[in-house]
Amino acid sequence: MISETVEPTETLWNRFVRTFGGKQKAGANPYNLGFQRDIQWFQRAEVALSLLQSIGPVNSVADIGCADQKIGVLLKSKGIQAVYQGLDIVPQSPEVIACDIRRDDLPSYFDVAMVLGVLEYVENPTAALARLRPKVGHLIVSHVAREQNLNVTLEKQARLGWTTFVHTQAFEEMLTSAGFQVKTSVLTPDQRTRVWLCVA
């Protein structure tokens, strides 16, 4: 059962930072993990959770590129009863399964796979998403939309390590080519990142 009482983003974020530590130095880790405690990452996770709640009850959630597992924390804080499994190319805790979305399959079927802040680092997102599709019912995925980030130069893109940085329409074409049906999408509060809900 989903809790009717939801804490404001700022309150949840403050509690998360208090529990897991403050802002880390940018560039301290690969895949920009130094930014993982920024409120923008937390807000993106909250948008993803709102899309998850729109699906209805789910039994299992795979959080691919889970970083510090904020999706797992949010699931608990919102009273969502689902088995949570974090997966990441750079596991930050023993319960996280090492997984490289570019070449690894999911260990089992999941009702929902969340892929937040990952595909910017993947050269062929369509192939990675197509590999996921047989093992998920729904996909919740984010991408930093090029048209919302005109100030991101090629130099900044290289510094961030992004190999994929496309417009919304091009990203939706990747989703469709991988076999997903787009149901809806939402921009994050900072208007930089779009989060999609798709059906496999």
C-alpha positions in Angstrom: 0.0 0.0 0.0 1.4 3.4 -0.9 1.4 5.9 1.9 -0.8 8.9 1.5 1.6 11.1 3.5 4.6 12.1 1.5 7.3 14.3 2.9 8.4 17.3 0.9 11.5 16.6 -1.3 13.7 19.0 0.7 12.9 17.2 4.0 13.6 13.8 2.6 16.8 15.0 0.9 18.0 16.6 4.2 17.4 13.4 6.1 19.1 11.3 3.4 22.2 13.6 3.5 22.2 13.5 7.3 22.1 9.7 7.3 24.5 9.0 4.4 26.8 12.0 4.5 27.2 15.4 2.8 28.1 16.5 -0.6 31.1 14.7 -2.0 33.9 16.3 -4.1 32.9 16.4 -7.8 34.9 14.1 -9.9 36.1 12.0 -6.9 34.6 8.9 -8.4 33.9 7.5 -11.9 30.5 8.2 -13.5 30.3 11.5 -11.6 29.4 9.8 -8.3 30.8 12.8 -6.6 27.5 14.5 -7.4 25.3 11.6 -6.0 24.2 13.6 -2.9 23.2 16.7 -4.9 19.5 17.5 -4.6 19.1 17.2 -8.4 19.9 13.4 -8.2 17.3 13.1 -5.3 14.7 15.0 -7.3 15.2 12.8 -10.3 14.7 9.7 -8.0 11.5 11.3 -6.6 10.1 11.8 -10.2 10.9 8.2 -10.9 9.1 7.0 -7.8 6.0 9.0 -8.8 6.0 7.2 -12.1 6.5 3.9 -10.3 3.5 4.7 -8.1 1.4 5.4 -11.2 1.8 1.8 -12.3 0.1 0.4 -9.3 1.4 -2.4 -7.0 4.7 -4.0 -8.1 6.6 -6.9 -6.5 10.2 -6.2 -7.6 12.3 -3.2 -8.6 15.8 -3.4 -10.2 17.7 -0.1 -9.7 20.4 -0.2 -12.5 23.1 2.3 -11.8 21.9 2.5 -8.2 24.9 4.5 -6.8 24.0 5.0 -3.1 20.6 3.3 -3.4 18.5 6.3 -2.9 15.6 4.6 -4.8 15.7 1.9 -2.1 15.6 4.5 0.6 12.6 6.3 -1.1 10.7 3.0 -1.6 10.8 2.5 2.2 10.0 6.1 3.1 6.9 6.0 0.9 5.8 2.6 2.2 6.1 0.9 -1.2 6.3 -2.9 -0.6 8.5 -4.3 -3.3 11.7 -6.3 -3.4 14.5 -3.9 -4.2 17.7 -4.9 -5.9 20.5 -2.4 -6.6 22.8 -3.0 -9.4 25.8 -0.9 -10.4 29.0 -1.0 -12.4 30.7 0.4 -9.3 29.0 -1.2 -6.3 29.1 0.9 -3.2 27.9 -1.7 -0.8 27.9 -5.5 -0.5 24.2 -6.0 -1.3 24.6 -4.3 -4.7 25.1 -6.6 -7.6 28.0 -5.7 -10.0 26.4 -5.1 -13.4 27.5 -3.4 -16.5 24.4 -2.5 -18.5 26.5 -2.5 -21.7 27.1 -6.3 -21.5 25.4 -7.9 -18.5 21.9 -9.4 -18.3 19.7 -8.9 -15.3 20.0 -11.8 -12.8 16.2 -12.4 -12.9 12.9 -10.9 -14.0 11.8 -7.6 -12.4 8.4 -5.9 -12.6 10.2 -2.6 -13.0 13.7 -1.6 -14.0 14.9 1.9 -13.2 17.8 3.3 -15.2 18.5 6.8 -13.9 21.6 8.8 -14.9 23.2 5.8 -16.7 22.6 5.9 -20.4 24.6 9.1 -20.9 27.7 6.9 -20.3 26.6 4.2 -22.7 27.7 4.4 -26.4 24.8 2.2 -27.7 21.8 2.8 -25.4 19.5 1.0 -27.8 21.4 -2.3 -27.5 21.6 -2.0 -23.7 17.9 -1.4 -23.5 17.0 -4.2 -25.9 19.0 -6.6 -23.6 16.9 -5.5 -20.6 13.5 -5.7 -22.3 12.9 -9.5 -22.0 13.5 -9.3 -18.2 11.3 -6.4 -17.2 7.6 -5.5 -17.3 8.1 -1.7 -17.1 11.1 0.6 -17.6 11.6 3.9 -15.9 14.6 5.7 -17.5 16.1 9.1 -17.5 18.2 11.1 -19.9 19.6 14.6 -19.8 17.7 16.2 -22.7 20.0 18.1 -25.0 17.3 20.8 -25.8 17.1 21.5 -22.1 20.9 21.9 -21.7 22.1 24.1 -24.5 25.0 25.2 -22.3 26.6 21.7 -22.3 29.5 22.0 -24.7 31.4 19.1 -26.3 34.2 19.9 -23.8 31.9 19.6 -20.8 30.3 16.5 -22.3 33.8 14.9 -22.5 34.7 16.1 -19.0 31.5 14.4 -17.7 32.3 11.2 -19.6 29.0 11.3 -21.5 29.1 9.3 -24.8 25.3 9.8 -25.4 23.7 13.2 -25.2 20.7 13.5 -27.5 17.4 15.4 -27.9 14.2 14.0 -26.4 12.8 12.8 -29.8 16.0 10.9 -30.6 16.0 9.2 -27.1 12.4 8.2 -27.6 13.3 6.6 -30.9 16.0 4.6 -29.1 13.4 3.4 -26.6 11.0 2.4 -29.4 13.8 0.6 -31.3 14.7 -1.4 -28.2 11.1 -2.6 -28.1 9.6 -0.4 -25.4 6.3 1.5 -25.6 6.5 5.0 -24.1 3.6 5.7 -21.8 4.6 9.1 -20.4 7.5 11.3 -19.5 8.1 14.1 -17.0 10.8 16.8 -16.7 12.7 17.0 -13.3 12.1 20.1 -11.2 15.4 21.7 -12.5 14.0 21.2 -16.1 17.2 19.5 -17.3 16.4 15.8 -17.2 13.4 13.9 -18.6 12.2 10.7 -17.0 10.1 8.2 -19.0 7.8 5.4 -18.0 7.7 2.6 -20.6 6.1 -0.8 -21.0 8.2 -3.7 -22.3 
